[in-house]
Amino acid sequence: MGKKKVWFITGASKGLGLSLVHQLLNAGQYVAATSRNIDELKKAVAIGTEKFLPLAVDLGNEQSVEEAIKATVTKFERIDVLINNAGYGIGGSIEELTDAETRNSFDVNVFGTLNVIRKASPYLREQRSGHIINIASIAGIAGATGWAIYAAAKSAVIALSEVLAEDLKEFGIKVTVVAPGAFRTSFLTPESLVLTSNPIAEYEAIRATHTRYLKMDGEQIGDPEKAAAAMISLVSMPNPPIHLLLGKDAFQRANTKIEALAKEINDWKAISISTDYDN
């Protein structure tokens, strides 16, 4: 893995975040990891070392995030890699999900990511180095029936990452947004997935989609350990990608979306270009 680096990882008590922490610590890296429940995090990692800093953080609270970033720099003197992994799924039509449920989803999936970037950026700018890796989802590129709010949140993560890469490149800071497909983690369990508590019978297609997804739990094609290794490998690349798809399903869904989008744009070209002033 090369030179020892300091990694700051959110949502580290389960799933891809936990796989990342284990692989990095086993490789002798320095890791600060966050969770809402620090006891759960410590139990999940179960590795006693001075190279590991577990942190209880409320990502929706700027002060909590700022304190975690400062604690990391105080202990390890710098941050080299920031991985915004925390997030959860939310399913239901826009009509079925309440304003509170929708805002809570954006608080964790989007605003938590923004808070971490905002508070870490001054340190990365001063160093003139660093790598920010934001975990989105293939849903942010090609959303599926019944997951509108989740797709919207992950689309936001992709869009902000694209511009962030431009904004920070003059400081030597790299940005990658990762869009995984289905991986065999706890994502489809109640601890990581919220489904509407106000289902409307008429949305039959959404109910069928949710049933199909829930049946996938434990049978997803993606290996989280391989996903973690792929993300870690990005940091040693001189020119890492801004976008990285993970999983055959993500690759296929993205290409299907790109082809359909290109066709639709070109099919309606006449109207698109008809709205300019005549020269």
C-alpha positions as CSV (number, residue, x, y, z in Angstrom):
1,M,0.0,0.0,0.0
2,G,3.0,2.2,0.2
3,K,3.4,5.3,2.4
4,K,1.5,5.4,5.7
5,K,-1.4,7.8,5.5
6,V,-4.1,9.2,7.8
7,W,-7.6,8.2,6.8
8,F,-10.9,9.7,8.1
9,I,-13.9,7.5,7.4
10,T,-17.5,8.1,8.2
11,G,-20.2,5.4,8.7
12,A,-17.5,3.0,9.8
13,S,-19.4,0.6,12.1
14,K,-20.7,-1.6,9.3
15,G,-20.8,-2.3,5.6
16,L,-18.2,-0.9,3.3
17,G,-17.0,1.5,6.0
18,L,-16.1,-1.4,8.3
19,S,-14.4,-3.3,5.5
20,L,-12.3,-0.2,4.8
21,V,-11.3,0.2,8.4
22,H,-10.2,-3.4,8.8
23,Q,-8.2,-3.5,5.7
24,L,-6.4,-0.2,6.4
25,L,-5.6,-1.1,10.0
26,N,-4.3,-4.5,8.9
27,A,-2.0,-2.7,6.5
28,G,-0.6,-0.5,9.3
29,Q,-2.4,2.7,8.2
30,Y,-3.7,5.4,10.6
31,V,-7.5,5.5,10.8
32,A,-10.0,7.9,12.4
33,A,-13.5,6.4,12.0
34,T,-16.9,7.8,12.9
35,S,-20.2,6.4,14.0
36,R,-23.2,7.7,15.9
37,N,-22.6,4.9,18.4
38,I,-19.0,4.7,19.4
39,D,-19.4,1.5,21.4
40,E,-20.9,-0.3,18.4
41,L,-17.9,1.0,16.4
42,K,-15.3,-0.2,18.9
43,K,-17.0,-3.6,19.1
44,A,-17.2,-4.0,15.3
45,V,-13.5,-3.0,14.7
46,A,-12.2,-5.0,17.7
47,I,-8.6,-4.0,17.0
48,G,-6.6,-2.3,19.8
49,T,-4.0,0.0,18.4
50,E,-2.8,3.5,18.7
51,K,-3.3,3.9,15.0
52,F,-7.1,3.7,15.4
53,L,-9.2,6.7,16.6
54,P,-12.9,5.9,17.1
55,L,-15.1,8.9,17.1
56,A,-18.8,9.4,18.1
57,V,-20.1,12.0,15.5
58,D,-23.4,13.4,14.5
59,L,-22.7,14.3,10.9
60,G,-25.7,16.6,10.7
61,N,-24.1,18.8,13.4
62,E,-21.3,21.0,12.2
63,Q,-19.8,21.4,15.6
64,S,-19.7,17.6,16.1
65,V,-18.0,17.2,12.8
66,E,-15.5,20.0,13.5
67,E,-14.5,18.5,16.8
68,A,-13.9,15.1,15.1
69,I,-11.7,16.6,12.4
70,K,-9.7,18.5,15.0
71,A,-9.3,15.4,17.2
72,T,-8.0,13.5,14.2
73,V,-5.4,16.2,13.4
74,T,-4.4,16.5,17.0
75,K,-3.7,12.8,17.3
76,F,-2.3,12.1,13.8
77,E,-1.1,15.6,12.8
78,R,-2.8,15.5,9.4
79,I,-5.5,14.0,7.2
80,D,-4.6,12.5,3.9
81,V,-7.7,10.7,2.8
82,L,-11.3,11.6,3.6
83,I,-13.9,8.9,2.8
84,N,-17.6,10.0,3.1
85,N,-19.2,6.7,3.4
86,A,-22.1,7.3,5.9
87,G,-25.6,7.0,4.4
88,Y,-28.7,5.0,4.3
89,G,-31.4,3.9,1.8
90,I,-34.9,5.3,1.8
91,G,-37.8,3.9,-0.3
92,G,-41.2,5.1,-1.2
93,S,-42.8,7.5,-3.6
94,I,-42.4,11.2,-2.9
95,E,-46.1,11.3,-1.9
96,E,-45.6,8.5,0.6
97,L,-42.5,9.9,2.4
98,T,-43.0,12.7,4.9
99,D,-41.1,16.0,4.8
100,A,-39.2,14.9,8.0
101,E,-38.2,11.5,6.5
102,T,-37.0,13.2,3.3
103,R,-35.0,15.9,5.1
104,N,-33.5,13.3,7.4
105,S,-32.3,11.4,4.4
106,F,-30.6,14.5,2.9
107,D,-29.2,15.4,6.3
108,V,-27.2,12.2,6.4
109,N,-26.6,11.4,2.7
110,V,-25.9,15.0,1.5
111,F,-25.5,17.5,4.3
112,G,-23.4,15.2,6.5
113,T,-21.0,14.8,3.5
114,L,-20.9,18.6,3.0
115,N,-20.2,19.2,6.7
116,V,-17.2,16.8,6.7
117,I,-15.8,18.3,3.5
118,R,-16.3,21.9,4.8
119,K,-14.5,21.2,8.0
120,A,-11.6,19.2,6.5
121,S,-10.9,21.3,3.5
122,P,-8.8,24.0,5.4
123,Y,-6.4,21.3,6.6
124,L,-6.1,19.8,3.1
125,R,-5.6,23.2,1.5
126,E,-2.8,24.0,3.9
127,Q,-1.1,20.7,3.2
128,R,-1.6,21.2,-0.6
129,S,-2.5,17.5,-0.8
130,G,-5.2,15.0,0.0
131,H,-7.9,12.8,-1.6
132,I,-11.6,13.1,-0.9
133,I,-13.6,9.9,-1.8
134,N,-17.4,10.4,-1.6
135,I,-19.6,7.2,-1.7
136,A,-22.7,7.7,-3.8
137,S,-24.6,4.9,-5.5
138,I,-25.5,3.8,-9.0
139,A,-29.0,5.1,-8.0
140,G,-27.5,8.5,-8.3
141,I,-26.9,7.8,-12.0
142,A,-29.7,5.5,-12.9
143,G,-32.5,5.6,-10.3
144,A,-35.0,2.8,-9.8
145,T,-38.8,2.8,-9.3
146,G,-39.7,3.5,-5.7
147,W,-36.4,5.1,-4.7
148,A,-36.8,8.8,-5.8
149,I,-35.5,10.4,-2.6
150,Y,-32.5,8.1,-2.4
151,A,-31.7,8.7,-6.1
152,A,-32.0,12.5,-5.6
153,A,-29.6,12.4,-2.6
154,K,-27.0,10.3,-4.3
155,S,-27.3,12.4,-7.5
156,A,-26.5,15.4,-5.4
157,V,-23.4,13.7,-4.0
158,I,-22.2,12.9,-7.6
159,A,-22.9,16.5,-8.8
160,L,-21.1,18.1,-5.8
161,S,-18.1,15.8,-6.2
162,E,-17.7,16.7,-9.9
163,V,-17.5,20.4,-9.2
164,L,-15.5,19.9,-6.0
165,A,-12.8,18.2,-8.1
166,E,-12.5,21.3,-10.2
167,D,-12.6,23.6,-7.2
168,L,-9.8,21.8,-5.3
169,K,-7.4,20.7,-8.0
170,E,-5.3,23.9,-7.8
171,F,-4.5,22.8,-4.2
172,G,-3.3,19.4,-5.2
173,I,-6.4,17.7,-3.7
174,K,-8.0,14.9,-5.6
175,V,-11.7,14.0,-5.6
176,T,-13.4,10.7,-6.6
177,V,-17.1,9.8,-6.3
178,V,-17.8,6.1,-6.1
179,A,-21.1,4.7,-7.4
180,P,-21.5,1.1,-6.1
181,G,-24.1,-1.3,-7.2
182,A,-25.5,-4.0,-4.9
183,F,-23.0,-5.3,-2.4
184,R,-23.5,-8.0,0.3
185,T,-23.6,-5.7,3.3
186,S,-26.3,-4.7,5.8
187,F,-27.7,-2.1,3.4
188,L,-31.0,-3.9,2.8
189,T,-31.6,-4.6,6.5
190,P,-33.8,-2.3,8.8
191,E,-30.7,-0.8,10.4
192,S,-29.6,0.7,7.0
193,L,-32.9,1.0,5.1
194,V,-36.0,3.1,5.7
195,L,-39.2,2.2,3.8
196,T,-42.3,4.4,3.9
197,S,-44.5,3.9,6.9
198,N,-47.4,5.4,4.8
199,P,-47.7,3.0,1.8
200,I,-50.5,3.9,-0.6
201,A,-52.1,0.9,-2.2
202,E,-52.2,2.4,-5.7
203,Y,-48.4,2.4,-6.0
204,E,-48.3,-1.3,-7.0
205,A,-45.1,-1.0,-9.0
206,I,-43.3,0.5,-6.0
207,R,-44.4,-2.3,-3.6
208,A,-43.3,-4.9,-6.2
209,T,-39.9,-3.2,-6.5
210,H,-39.3,-3.0,-2.8
211,T,-40.3,-6.7,-2.4
212,R,-37.8,-7.6,-5.1
213,Y,-35.0,-5.6,-3.5
214,L,-35.6,-7.0,0.0
215,K,-35.4,-10.5,-1.3
216,M,-31.9,-9.7,-2.6
217,D,-30.5,-9.3,1.0
218,G,-27.6,-11.7,1.4
219,E,-27.5,-12.6,-2.2
220,Q,-26.1,-9.4,-3.7
221,I,-23.4,-9.9,-6.4
222,G,-20.9,-7.5,-4.9
223,D,-18.1,-8.4,-2.5
224,P,-17.6,-5.6,0.0
225,E,-14.0,-6.6,0.7
226,K,-13.1,-6.3,-3.0
227,A,-15.0,-2.9,-3.1
228,A,-13.0,-1.7,-0.1
229,A,-9.7,-2.8,-1.7
230,A,-10.6,-1.0,-5.0
231,M,-11.3,2.2,-3.1
232,I,-8.1,2.0,-1.2
233,S,-6.2,1.5,-4.5
234,L,-7.4,4.9,-5.8
235,V,-5.2,6.7,-3.3
236,S,-1.9,5.5,-4.7
237,M,-2.9,6.4,-8.3
238,P,-1.2,9.5,-9.8
239,N,-4.4,10.3,-11.8
240,P,-7.4,8.6,-10.1
241,P,-10.8,8.9,-11.8
242,I,-13.4,11.4,-10.7
243,H,-16.1,8.7,-11.2
244,L,-15.7,5.1,-10.3
245,L,-18.4,2.5,-10.7
246,L,-18.2,-0.6,-8.6
247,G,-19.9,-3.9,-9.6
248,K,-21.1,-5.3,-12.9
249,D,-24.6,-4.2,-12.2
250,A,-23.5,-0.6,-11.7
251,F,-21.5,-0.7,-14.9
252,Q,-24.5,-2.1,-16.9
253,R,-27.0,0.3,-15.4
254,A,-24.8,3.3,-16.0
255,N,-24.2,2.4,-19.7
256,T,-27.9,1.7,-20.3
257,K,-28.7,5.1,-18.8
258,I,-26.0,6.9,-20.9
259,E,-27.2,5.3,-24.1
260,A,-30.9,6.2,-23.4
261,L,-30.0,9.7,-22.4
262,A,-27.9,10.3,-25.5
263,K,-30.7,9.0,-27.7
264,E,-33.3,11.2,-26.0
265,I,-31.2,14.3,-26.2
266,N,-30.5,13.8,-29.9
267,D,-34.2,12.9,-30.7
268,W,-35.3,16.3,-29.3
269,K,-32.4,18.3,-30.7
270,A,-34.6,20.3,-33.1
271,I,-36.6,21.8,-30.2
272,S,-33.5,22.2,-28.0
273,I,-31.7,24.4,-30.5
274,S,-34.8,26.3,-31.7
275,T,-34.9,28.5,-28.6
276,D,-31.9,30.7,-29.4
277,Y,-32.1,34.1,-30.9
278,D,-31.9,34.1,-34.7
279,N,-28.7,35.5,-36.0
